[in-house]
Amino acid sequence: MKFCFATLLFLFTANASASLPQQSQWQFKVLLDSREIGSHQFTVSQVNGQQTIQTDASFDVKVLFVNLYRYRHQNTEVWQGNCLRSINAETDANGKQFSVAGQANDSYFQVNTASTETELPACIMTFAYWNPAFLTEDKLLNSQTGEYEDVTITRVGEESLRVNDEAVAAVRYLIDLKAGPITLWYGASDFRWLALESVAAGGRALRYEPLTIPLSGSGQALSADSTVSKIGGQ
């Protein structure tokens, strides 16, 4: 059984009917170094004990109006607690097509890609940044490739982020994996996901800066400005 050291409660409204889905949304603009190249959106809906996560990413890297790199990714995941129940993802990475479909049953999780069929443990997790329980894992399913990847996740320490001109106490985590490191920031008091940074080709920095993130303990959203900056820490 997976140990969840933090729980996020997503309430649709304070007086909403229990039959209505609870929903939270993260909207990020994506930058390559200092240039904005696209967006990535995550919507988490919860009803009857299951969570459905829909993600939509769109990046374009252009030089003098010529599109050098195009990326599109759409993914729908269904979760029961901290166990993935199904996944359906389609990706266009600069013309290279990927598809991942997976379904859980009582004894294993079946993953199919265009070229492989794999049986994984019955309870697995993807790179579920929105759910801090995934930070306890040592293997994660890559929703683009269908690979079940070895990861090492380390708590780096506490620091401060500035979100919408407000200092927010945050905890920084580092994910080490084959493709390169990913850095994540979570709210120190509530473990809301706040920001992401990774290394792109050529050693360039790929950053997710929030436009909208859920408020702690409510279905409302916090509108952030276009920047998140470190103002302290290690």
Phi, psi and omega per residue, in radians:
M1 nan 2.366 -3.074
K2 -1.358 2.478 3.100
F3 -1.648 2.129 3.129
C4 -1.858 1.931 -3.086
F5 -1.512 -0.113 3.087
A6 -2.572 2.495 3.129
T7 -2.153 2.283 3.071
L8 -1.758 2.231 3.101
L9 -1.852 2.081 -3.102
F10 -1.914 1.810 -3.107
L11 -1.720 2.251 -3.073
F12 -1.131 -0.975 2.915
T13 -2.590 2.923 -3.055
A14 -1.128 -0.527 -3.074
N15 -2.127 0.444 -3.123
A16 -1.232 2.649 3.062
S17 -1.138 2.522 -3.138
A18 -1.098 -0.344 -3.114
S19 -1.408 -0.246 -3.140
L20 -1.403 2.543 3.132
P21 -1.203 2.493 2.973
Q22 -1.482 2.454 -3.048
Q23 -2.526 2.418 3.037
S24 -2.345 2.670 -3.068
Q25 -2.461 2.382 2.977
W26 -1.990 2.272 3.034
Q27 -2.192 2.142 -3.126
F28 -2.094 2.493 2.844
K29 -1.608 2.586 -3.046
V30 -1.970 2.280 -3.140
L31 -2.108 2.472 2.974
L32 -1.886 1.936 -2.874
D33 0.957 -2.070 -3.103
S34 -1.787 0.062 -3.074
R35 -1.736 2.273 3.071
E36 -1.284 2.245 -3.098
I37 -2.118 -0.126 -3.137
G38 2.879 -2.700 -3.053
S39 -2.575 2.797 3.069
H40 -2.507 2.208 -3.081
Q41 -2.126 2.407 3.098
F42 -2.201 2.197 3.082
T43 -2.127 2.165 -3.116
V44 -1.976 2.055 3.120
S45 -2.034 2.399 -3.105
Q46 -2.207 2.281 3.075
V47 -2.681 2.387 3.106
N48 0.934 0.685 3.054
G49 1.405 -0.020 3.091
Q50 -1.969 2.614 3.078
Q51 -2.013 2.364 3.023
T52 -1.981 2.190 -3.103
I53 -2.003 2.140 3.086
Q54 -2.004 2.239 3.125
T55 -2.170 2.559 -3.112
D56 -2.529 2.022 -3.127
A57 -2.095 2.477 3.135
S58 -2.565 1.966 3.138
F59 -2.178 2.511 3.007
D60 -2.457 2.148 3.085
V61 -1.813 2.054 -3.049
K62 -2.127 2.565 3.001
V63 -2.283 2.093 -3.120
L64 0.917 0.789 3.085
F65 1.217 0.101 3.066
V66 -1.698 2.201 -3.104
N67 -1.417 1.900 -3.119
L68 -1.536 -0.453 -3.116
Y69 -2.617 2.324 -3.128
R70 -2.216 2.323 -3.132
Y71 -2.383 2.250 3.057
R72 -2.333 2.338 -3.126
H73 -2.521 2.223 3.052
Q74 -2.254 2.379 -3.038
N75 -2.608 2.378 3.015
T76 -2.159 2.172 3.117
E77 -2.149 2.516 3.024
V78 -2.055 2.305 -3.074
W79 -2.160 2.574 2.945
Q80 -2.114 1.866 -3.012
G81 1.089 -2.248 3.125
N82 -1.775 0.402 3.111
C83 -2.026 2.225 3.058
L84 -1.205 2.293 3.125
R85 -1.807 -0.587 3.095
S86 -2.771 2.761 3.099
I87 -2.588 2.455 3.019
N88 -2.475 1.939 -3.039
A89 -2.307 2.470 3.061
E90 -2.278 2.347 -3.091
T91 -2.381 2.394 2.976
D92 -2.065 1.829 -3.132
A93 -1.834 1.536 3.138
N94 0.980 0.742 3.101
G95 1.685 -0.262 3.087
K96 -1.553 2.151 -3.023
Q97 -1.680 2.409 3.061
F98 -2.272 2.517 2.998
S99 -2.444 2.420 3.131
V100 -2.336 2.198 3.066
A101 -2.282 2.353 -3.121
G102 -2.562 2.650 -3.112
Q103 -2.570 2.355 3.098
A104 -1.553 2.566 2.906
N105 -2.295 -2.904 -3.015
D106 -1.159 -0.487 -2.993
S107 -2.066 -0.253 3.132
Y108 -2.821 2.979 3.058
F109 -1.990 2.083 -3.103
Q110 -1.576 2.184 3.096
V111 -2.065 2.226 3.088
N112 -2.082 2.301 2.957
T113 -2.055 -3.048 -3.138
A114 -1.102 -0.415 -3.041
S115 -2.209 -0.086 -3.055
T116 -2.401 2.700 2.946
E117 -2.269 2.181 -3.021
T118 -2.340 2.426 3.016
E119 -1.803 2.129 -3.128
L120 -1.981 2.988 3.069
P121 -0.954 2.707 -3.036
A122 -1.117 -0.581 -3.124
C123 -2.018 1.867 3.123
I124 -2.246 2.965 3.088
M125 -2.300 2.641 2.977
T126 -1.618 -3.001 3.015
F127 -1.328 1.271 -2.986
A128 -1.545 1.272 -3.056
Y129 -0.951 -0.591 -3.113
W130 -1.175 -0.317 -3.100
N131 -2.041 1.791 -3.048
P132 -1.107 -0.172 3.065
A133 -1.068 -0.433 -3.112
F134 -1.181 -0.264 -3.128
L135 -1.208 -0.164 3.097
T136 -1.585 -0.062 -3.002
E137 -1.493 2.720 3.009
D138 -2.040 -0.024 3.010
K139 -2.488 2.389 -3.114
L140 -2.408 2.542 3.100
L141 -1.442 2.207 3.070
N142 -1.436 2.038 -3.045
S143 -1.280 -0.244 3.084
Q144 -1.504 -0.811 -3.021
T145 -1.729 -0.374 -3.033
G146 1.431 0.086 3.139
E147 -1.398 2.438 3.075
Y148 -1.640 1.747 -2.878
E149 -1.676 2.491 2.968
D150 -1.298 2.329 3.112
V151 -2.378 2.653 2.976
T152 -2.144 2.101 -3.060
I153 -2.001 2.181 -3.034
T154 -2.171 2.358 2.988
R155 -1.393 2.024 -3.065
V156 -1.460 -0.783 -3.137
G157 2.705 -3.099 -3.105
E158 -1.729 2.545 3.068
E159 -2.718 -3.081 -3.100
S160 -2.052 2.401 3.007
L161 -1.966 2.612 3.038
R162 -1.826 2.001 -3.138
V163 -2.096 2.077 -3.140
N164 0.931 0.789 3.107
D165 1.137 0.358 3.100
E166 -2.169 2.309 3.090
A167 -1.291 2.216 -3.123
V168 -2.110 2.169 3.074
A169 -1.192 2.248 -3.037
A170 -2.359 2.755 3.027
V171 -2.015 2.289 -3.105
R172 -1.776 2.349 3.082
Y173 -2.134 2.606 3.100
L174 -2.100 2.207 3.051
I175 -1.823 2.067 3.047
D176 -1.702 2.201 3.101
L177 -2.614 3.005 -3.008
K178 -0.993 -0.697 -3.058
A179 -1.344 -0.204 -3.117
G180 2.247 2.860 -3.039
P181 -1.289 2.641 3.013
I182 -2.193 2.284 3.088
T183 -1.883 2.354 -3.130
L184 -2.220 2.593 3.047
W185 -2.155 2.385 3.109
Y186 -2.225 2.612 3.056
G187 -1.051 2.313 -3.069
A188 -1.151 -0.531 -3.057
S189 -1.613 -0.424 -3.013
D190 -2.353 -0.067 3.123
F191 1.023 0.541 2.909
R192 -1.198 2.395 3.053
W193 -1.192 2.276 -3.061
L194 -1.990 -0.673 -3.025
A195 -2.874 2.911 -3.109
L196 -2.573 2.566 3.001
E197 -2.546 2.413 3.088
S198 -2.454 3.084 -3.118
V199 -1.829 2.167 3.107
A200 -1.670 3.119 3.132
A201 -0.969 2.460 -3.136
G202 1.376 0.176 3.125
G203 1.341 0.249 -3.128
R204 -1.404 2.691 -3.078
A205 -1.589 2.193 3.033
L206 -1.822 2.110 -3.028
R207 -2.198 2.450 3.001
Y208 -1.813 2.062 3.112
E209 -2.016 2.241 -2.946
P210 -1.291 2.395 2.923
L211 -1.739 -0.692 3.091
T212 -2.495 2.286 3.016
I213 -2.377 2.689 -3.120
P214 -1.147 2.531 2.945
L215 -1.337 2.608 3.141
S216 -1.120 2.194 3.030
G217 1.257 0.372 3.097
S218 -2.620 2.868 3.086
G219 -1.539 -0.006 3.094
Q220 -1.309 2.978 -3.124
A221 -2.171 2.558 3.050
L222 -1.644 2.072 3.082
S223 -1.490 2.084 -3.131
A224 -1.723 2.778 2.994
D225 -1.336 -3.037 -2.978
S226 -1.460 0.103 -3.120
T227 -2.351 2.585 2.942
V228 -2.236 2.196 -3.090
S229 -2.282 2.509 3.063
K230 -1.304 2.343 3.082
I231 -2.099 0.076 3.120
G232 -3.044 -2.987 3.106
G233 1.977 -2.723 -3.014
Q234 -1.387 nan nan
